[in-house]
Every structure is written in structure tokens, then in C-alpha cells.
Amino acid sequence: IKAYQDIRALFAGSSEAKRARLTPAHFSFNTGKGRCPRCQGNGYEKLEMYFLADLYVPCADCEGKRFQPKILNIRVKGYAIHEVLELTVDQAWEAFGETCPALKRSLQVLQTLGLGYLRLGQPATSLSGGETQRLKIARELANAPPSKKGQQTKGMLYVLDEPTRGLHLEDVKRLLDVLGQLVEEGHTVLMVEHHLDVIKCADWVIDLGPGGGDSGGSIIAQGPPEEIAPNPNSITGQYLQPLFP
């Protein structure tokens, strides 16, 4: 969502960085200008154990900090770049939100989606499926131009596979608010979901069944959730009924 791009620009714009003639590229661990040459900006080295699982140890040169000393010496609001990568989204918002409006917006989108606990430098491979989906939504909200209803601009189709998996009820509410925002901007959200509070808020429900696996595959009912609830053929409807007194 370009949050780190804003952070790199913030560091490159500091007086210390300007005196050292450092650019935003020097604060990237994906390029060779400022990253540690030994670990290539990974912060760790892989030791092949042959018959055992590979072992990952902190880089002996940068001690896991990813960058060269001249980059680590630059500080903004008391933080070096490697320390910023260890901050959570919530902590980064507190530290830099008022300094950089563009960064503040990106971080607020992540907070709205209940991702304030993620570290800025957290590897994508460590994220769950639900977190990955919400990050993709955050990217669209932060960067994509809005498609307003009534305009000719085409909206996007978002296909989500159980994005509420593992979420607290409060985070589910936040997710619904964000999905509603996407719809209001003219986009379409298609979701595979079993969470009743989410199904209740849908504009249109397609109930597949009657069972799962080989016993399913047929459309049992479709329509607004309030019409699915009283349908005697829909098992989903039976569980929805208490939500529509």
C-alpha cells in the first residue's frame, strides 16, 4: 500500500540524509544501494543442514538490521530505519502519522481493517490467508481511484474466500464497514462465507447445497438474506431466522 515508500521518502528528506546525499533508494532493502551486502537485505543467512531443515541465523555483519551502518545512522524522530520496520502499524501511526499525511492515510486503512498489530517489516509469508486478503483490500482502498455510482468508470470485482476466518467479532464489523465502502464506491464484492453476521449484511445470497462435497453443488435458494431465512429448503436459512425476528 506504499506505506514503506512514504517512510523511505521521509528518511531521505531528513537533513542528515541530505548531507550524506542519500536517496529513498538507499533506504530500501530490495536494492543494493543501502542494504547489507552480505545478507542482501534479508537480515538473516541460511545454513544448509542437509538431512535436517535449513537453519536461519541473524546476519553476522548487520546483526539482522538489513542495512549498512551509514543508513542505520540516519534517524527520524529518534528512530533508525530498521527500528521503524519493527514497529506495528499502530505504533507507526503514533510516531509518524502527523508528520506524513500520505503515510497516515495508508496506516489508517490498515487500522480500519483490524491490522494494526502487524509489523511494518513483517514477511508476507508469515501472514494468514485472511490477513493477506485484507491487505489486498487495504491496497485498493489506499491507492485505487474511487469509482462512484452513476459514473461511467468501471468498478472492480473483488472475490474473497472466507476473509473473516480467525477474526474477532469487532474485526468482522470493521471488515464489513470497509466492504460497504467498496460497494458505495461502485465496486462489487463476491464472497464465499459462512459467518452468519456477514451473510445477514449481504445484498444477495446464493445458498449452495443441500450438503457439502459430493452432496452439494445445487442452488437451494438465492435472494436477499431476509428472503433466505424463511425458506424451508435452506439450512442456512434456518440459522439466519433468529437474526430476522
C-alpha positions in Angstrom: 0.0 0.0 0.0 3.1 2.2 -0.5 3.4 2.9 3.3 7.1 2.0 3.2 7.6 4.1 0.2 6.4 7.1 2.2 8.7 6.1 5.1 11.7 5.9 2.8 10.9 9.4 1.4 10.6 10.7 4.9 14.1 9.4 5.9 15.6 10.6 2.6 14.2 14.1 3.3 15.9 14.4 6.7 18.8 16.9 7.0 21.2 14.1 7.9 20.3 12.1 4.8 20.6 15.1 2.5 24.0 15.9 3.9 25.0 12.3 3.1 23.4 12.6 -0.3 21.1 9.6 0.4 18.0 9.0 -1.7 14.9 6.9 -0.9 16.5 4.0 -2.8 19.2 3.8 -0.1 16.5 3.0 2.5 15.2 0.0 0.5 16.3 -3.5 1.4 15.4 -4.6 -2.1 18.2 -2.7 -3.8 21.9 -2.7 -3.3 22.5 1.0 -2.5 22.0 0.8 1.2 21.2 -2.7 2.1 23.7 -5.1 3.8 25.7 -6.7 1.0 26.3 -9.9 3.0 22.6 -10.9 3.5 21.2 -8.8 0.6 18.9 -7.0 2.9 17.3 -10.1 4.3 18.7 -9.7 7.8 19.5 -13.4 8.1 21.6 -16.1 6.5 20.5 -19.6 5.6 22.6 -22.5 6.8 22.0 -25.7 4.8 21.7 -28.6 7.2 21.5 -31.3 4.5 19.4 -34.0 6.2 17.8 -31.6 8.6 15.7 -28.5 7.9 17.7 -25.4 6.9 18.7 -23.1 9.7 18.2 -19.3 9.5 20.6 -17.2 11.7 21.0 -13.4 12.0 23.4 -11.9 9.6 26.9 -11.6 11.1 27.5 -8.2 9.5 24.3 -6.3 10.1 23.1 -8.4 13.1 19.6 -8.7 11.5 19.2 -5.0 10.8 19.3 -5.4 7.0 21.2 -2.1 6.2 24.7 -0.7 6.1 25.9 1.4 9.1 25.7 4.7 7.1 22.0 4.0 6.6 21.4 2.9 10.2 23.0 6.2 11.5 20.2 8.2 10.0 17.4 8.9 12.4 13.9 10.4 12.1 12.0 11.3 15.3 14.6 9.1 17.2 14.1 6.0 15.0 16.6 4.3 12.7 15.1 2.7 9.6 15.4 -0.9 11.0 13.6 0.2 14.2 10.7 1.5 12.1 10.4 -1.9 10.4 9.9 -3.4 13.8 7.0 -1.1 14.7 3.5 -2.2 14.5 1.0 -0.3 12.3 -0.5 1.3 15.4 2.9 2.3 16.7 4.0 3.8 13.4 0.8 5.8 13.2 1.5 7.3 16.7 5.1 8.0 15.7 4.8 9.3 12.1 1.1 9.9 11.4 1.2 13.6 12.0 4.5 14.0 10.2 3.5 12.4 6.9 -0.2 12.8 5.8 0.2 10.2 3.0 1.6 7.6 5.4 -1.2 8.4 7.9 -3.9 7.6 5.4 -2.2 4.2 4.5 -1.8 3.3 8.1 -5.4 4.3 8.9 -6.7 2.0 6.2 -4.8 -0.9 7.8 -6.2 0.0 11.2 -9.7 0.1 9.9 -9.3 -3.4 8.7 -8.1 -4.6 12.1 -4.4 -5.0 11.0 -2.9 -2.5 13.4 -1.0 -5.3 15.2 1.1 -6.2 12.1 4.8 -5.1 12.0 5.7 -2.9 9.1 8.6 -5.3 8.1 6.7 -8.5 8.7 7.3 -11.0 5.9 4.3 -11.7 3.6 5.0 -15.5 4.0 4.1 -15.2 7.7 0.6 -13.8 7.1 -2.6 -15.9 7.2 -4.9 -16.2 4.3 -7.4 -13.8 5.9 -4.6 -11.2 6.6 -3.4 -11.4 3.0 -6.9 -10.8 1.7 -7.4 -7.8 4.0 -4.0 -6.4 2.9 -5.1 -6.6 -0.7 -8.3 -4.7 0.2 -6.2 -2.1 2.0 -4.0 -1.7 -1.0 -7.1 -1.0 -3.2 -8.6 1.5 -0.7 -5.3 3.3 -0.3 -4.3 3.5 -3.9 -7.1 2.8 -6.3 -9.1 5.8 -7.7 -12.8 5.6 -6.5 -15.5 4.5 -8.9 -18.6 6.5 -7.8 -22.1 5.2 -8.5 -23.7 6.8 -11.5 -20.4 7.4 -13.3 -19.1 5.6 -16.4 -15.9 4.5 -14.7 -15.9 0.7 -14.3 -15.6 -0.7 -10.8 -13.6 -3.7 -9.7 -14.8 -7.2 -8.8 -13.3 -8.4 -5.5 -13.6 -12.2 -4.9 -12.9 -13.1 -1.2 -12.6 -16.6 0.3 -13.8 -16.5 3.9 -12.0 -13.3 4.9 -13.5 -13.4 8.4 -11.7 -16.6 9.3 -10.0 -16.2 12.6 -11.3 -12.7 13.2 -12.7 -11.3 16.4 -16.3 -10.0 16.1 -15.1 -6.4 16.3 -12.7 -7.0 13.4 -15.6 -8.6 11.5 -17.6 -5.4 11.9 -14.6 -3.3 10.7 -14.3 -5.6 7.7 -17.9 -5.1 6.8 -17.6 -1.4 7.1 -14.7 -1.5 4.6 -16.5 -3.8 2.2 -19.5 -1.5 2.4 -17.2 1.4 1.4 -16.0 -0.5 -1.6 -19.6 -1.1 -2.7 -20.5 2.5 -2.2 -17.7 3.5 -4.5 -19.2 1.4 -7.2 -17.2 -1.9 -6.8 -18.6 -5.4 -6.5 -17.7 -7.8 -3.7 -18.3 -11.6 -4.2 -17.6 -13.5 -1.0 -17.5 -17.2 0.0 -18.5 -17.0 3.6 -20.2 -19.0 6.4 -20.3 -16.2 9.1 -23.9 -15.5 9.8 -23.4 -11.9 10.7 -21.7 -11.3 7.3 -24.4 -13.3 5.4 -27.1 -11.2 7.1 -25.5 -8.0 5.7 -25.2 -9.2 2.1 -27.3 -7.7 -0.7 -27.7 -11.1 -2.3 -27.1 -14.6 -1.0 -26.7 -17.8 -3.1 -27.1 -20.9 -0.8 -25.5 -24.0 -2.2 -26.3 -27.5 -1.0 -28.1 -29.5 0.2 -24.9 -30.8 1.8 -21.1 -30.4 1.3 -18.7 -32.0 -1.1 -20.4 -34.6 -3.4 -23.7 -33.9 -1.6 -23.7 -30.3 -2.7 -23.4 -28.2 -5.8 -27.1 -27.3 -6.3 -28.6 -23.8 -5.7 -31.0 -24.3 -2.9 -32.1 -20.7 -2.6 -31.0 -17.2 -3.7 -32.1 -13.7 -2.9 -31.8 -11.1 -0.1 -30.9 -12.7 3.3 -34.3 -11.8 4.7 -35.9 -14.0 2.0 -33.5 -16.9 2.6 -34.3 -17.0 6.3 -37.9 -18.4 6.0 -37.1 -20.7 3.1 -37.8 -24.3 4.4 -35.3 -25.9 2.0 -32.4 -23.8 3.1 -30.3 -25.0 6.0 -28.5 -21.6 6.0 -32.0 -20.0 6.3 -32.7 -22.0 9.4 -29.7 -20.4 11.1 -30.5 -17.0 9.7 -34.1 -16.9 11.1 -33.1 -15.8 14.6 -31.3 -12.8 13.1 -34.6 -11.6 11.4 -37.1 -11.6 14.3 
